[in-house]
Amino acid sequence: MPDATLSPRAARPRMTAIERRVTVDLAGIFGLRMLGMFIILPVFALYAETLPGGNDRFWVGVALGIYGLTQAALQIPFGWASDRYGRKRLIYIGLLIFSVGSFVAAWAPTLSWVVVGRTLQGAGAISGIVIALAADLTRSEVRSRTMAAIGITIGATFAFSVIAGPFLKNWIGVPGIFALTGVLALAALAVVCYRIPDPPKVSHERQVELRDFFKVLLDPHLLRLNFGILTLHAILMALFLQVPFDLREAGLAAESHWKVYLPVFIGSAALMMPALRRIDSPRHGHRLFSGAIAVLLLAQALLMFSHQSLVWLTVALLFFFTAFNLLEATLPTLVSWQAPPALKGTATGVYSSLQFFGTFAGAAAGGALAQRWGDMAVFAFCLGLSFLWLIASLTAPRGQGME
């Protein structure tokens, strides 16, 4: 009776060699795109103080988040075009635009020119296409593992960026960081060209139409997931306009911020992994997902009242990044499950567009609130967004991949 001894894990279908390669390479490319946004987060607000125009927190927020606005504006057109003209062709274009923007930001002598460079960086809006290409090149039986790998890569990229950012700033400066991301984008273009196979040909007898876009946009399950990713990244960007200053005020010099971020990310990974393994189970998935949002809310409340205590700042950041990494790793998988097969590019384009709109909205709103009312207003803004997302999650119908 050999079959009776097989565990559910052993019975799962194995990924082919091509699926494993595609998963690794596309996760790496996706991580690189997020690196362009993440790696300056822990250092940019303090660096902007040294630039002409950097004394206005609102414009610092715009410079940090404008990347997200052009991403938001172009994710849907890029995803739509990829459904019609091919994924790889659009990825080539996006990586080239991103690299040009990186080099402009590296050269920028003023905050205004940084805004120009960040705008161009964001115009290479390929994140949704990478998710769609991963879905094209993997079977449905193993696709959730590919999407989870992409989600985990985002979390790992974020962790690396926040820890490495202060080191790189001391070594090559923030302009050097921008230039490095431009070089890596060109390397990623070569990976797409030589290592990623062309996806299967899809019949285009039925072209993607405007009503298909609205079908994706207004789907109740996708709507909640899209609001979630918008909220998650709005909170992230708003926090990083304030947290570096709070760490400095708590007595930790900018070059030593890694001493908080490193243990926070090690601890958050250890706390997140057991939940990640169970979050797609029928019994526990929905509760774990909503619980992670509740932890996100708790973190905002702690940050509001701990900005002068290094210990409590560290605890609040540990809670925040545990929840952030779990939610970031889970949301792409849920979107891929819910998206209509013929509209994956459009659905992932909408998802990525709202993700990056949240990036811009959080940075701009956080900058404006900090400039006018101070850090408590920034944390109150994040607390309110977390509360709205928790209500949306608790009232969601079961059936988003987490019954």
Secondary structure, DSSP 4 states (H G I P E B T S, - for coil): -GGGG--HHHHSPPPPHHHHHHHHHHHHHHHHHHHHHHTTHHHHHHHHTTSTTTT-HHHHHHHHHHHHHHHHHHHHHHHHHHHHH-HHHHHHHHHHHHHHHHHHHHH-SSHHHHHHHHHHHHH---HHHHHHHHHHTS-HHHHHHHHHHHHHHHHHHHHHHHHHHHHHHHHHHHHHHHHHHHHHHHHHHHHHHHHSPPPPP---SS---HHHHHHHHH-HHHHHHHHHHHHHHHHHHHHHHHHHHHHHHTT--GGGTHHHHHHHHHHHHHHHHHHHHHTTSTTTHHHHHHHHHHHHHHHHHHHHT-TT-HHHHHHHHHHHHHHHHHHHHHHHHHHHHHS-GGGHHHHHHHHHHHHHHHHHHHHHHHHHHHHHH-HHHHHHHHHHHHHHHHHHHHTPPS-SS--
